[in-house]
């Protein structure tokens, strides 16, 4: 059956960041490719995760104007002027714990670049940290409600406020904790005007978002394995662009002249990434089903995804609750030369004997066995280290509710310079506040969402691309 949206031109969505700390030079090539294509286009930045949101909450506690993605100005500077000039919308979750402050920063950046004033919409509804939400959280968590200080609570909200903001004429939509794929679902819904119970199209758009959300993971990043899965030009990876048609199917490609590759293999790996059940990928917008998905190459570095289905969305939203759990401390020291591993082991035993009665210690001999888990069980038991390397770094870490007690670990490791085995050096120590995390489900109906204007709306600009 022909789609009623068949005459609507395809939508291009490019991704210029897949996590907080991603490369800051990605947006330029993506935007130039979107301009060359001369089609309706959106640029997304996906920079939020449980870890980064927790860090953002701590930053906001220290500074009311902080708490958004710290690299946001660097991400945007190469692309903002071109996006505003060519009608390319920008949608991102780099608002993190402070979307309003992020919007103010974008406004100042636009002024500094000499662009027109962008219409910036700020999505709200995800932040459940205020006192008014405590009864709701207590009911949802029941006996799991943390006794410690509650730092934040954020719901994974969906695409509806993003779509509404774009339909109202927003140039830029700043979000906090929205579901990652919703960054794509929102623009697709605004562009095509699909119904919010058009589950198959919602499911397809969701999986497009899933392919784009990690940036270069779909163009060869986190994929390369020399001699087995070779990726050309890893130093100049191209970030992905998806062309979404009226039925929600997509074709993935990357900017001309960039490195990396888009193949059925790279797409399949990302398609399955973090999928708990291929028949039921739960999101706030839809339950996506990829069991009948078809992935095939349609040209060089061009791959088509079809066959995704969708089912009615869950009645509840996932909410992450962060609470204070004390302080995390870590310290490292290196030993080199003959019997380096034995001297590092003795240093670790010394710290264990001095502090082990206060809290559990995590111990690693980096260069011996430092990936698979706590190494204490092997080296404390006198494991054979005859074939150990001649350069070993001892790392020890712990967590404690009391700041002064937590600080004892880095001080003790620093004292190994004179109080430990021979030849220790290169001490590095670090302390940071630690947050615990628990999750619960809260009904959609108890979490209203929407958007507000961060700048005076004024007349909506024409967003026809070209």
Secondary structure, 3 states (H helix, E strand, C coil): CCCCCCCCCCEEEEECCCCCCCCCCHHHHHHHHHHHHCCCEEEEECCCCHHHHHHHHHHHHHCCCCCCCCCHHHHHHCCHHHHHHHCCEEEECCCCCCHHHHHHHHHHHHHHHCCCCCCEEEEECCECCCHHHHHHHHHHHHHHCCCCCEEEEEECECCHHHHHHHHCCCCEEECCCECCCHHHHHHHHHHHCCCCCCHHHHHHHHHHHHHHCCHHHHCCCCCCECCCECCCCHHHECCEEEEECCCCCEEEEECCCCECCCCHHHHHHHHHCCCCCCCCEECCCCEEECCCCEEEEEECCEEEEECCEEECCCCEEEEEEEEEEEEEEEEEEEEECCCHHHHHHHHHHHHHHHHCCCCCCEEEEECCECCCCCCHHHHCCCCCCCCCCCEEEEEEEEEECCHHHHHHHHHHHHHHHHHCCCCCEEEEEEEEEEEEEEEEEEEHHHCCCEEEECCCCCCCCCCCCC
